[in-house]
Amino acid sequence: MLSLQISKYLRYKVRSNVVTLKNQSNAICLCPLDGIIDTIGKKWGLLIINEIGNHERLRYNKLMSELKGISPSTLASMLKDFGKESLIKKETFKEIPPRVEYSLTNRGKELREAIIPLLKWATKRGNYTVHCSCSMIKK
């Protein structure tokens, strides 16, 4: 059930896609990001989402080689957090040696689509450090 919360400054529906500030058509409320921002806001968060999206499916070691400078423990922790947020899916194959592949869920694909304009904007800026090998991009 949706509940309507009204205050002097903010009017929004909980679980609604649209959040607007009263009398502020260009103002944006960040409340819907509560919780998820802790995960995607980490240094490697959006890079991991984008890299998995570039390849559709990636194994752990391939992801490690694509992301230059990330530690194994950071990557493992981030993948676990993304799994809890339903952004990635971990698929384990019963083989010897065991094989695990990571892919984006529908929610993860939606996030990736949402960050593509941000990535394009940042690329135009030109002042950035390359953290991935970008093996999918022709050089």
Helices and strands as residue ranges (DSSP letters): E 4-6, E 10-13, E 19-21, G 31-33, H 36-40, H 45-55, E 57-59, H 60-66, H 72-84, E 88-93, E 99-104, H 106-125
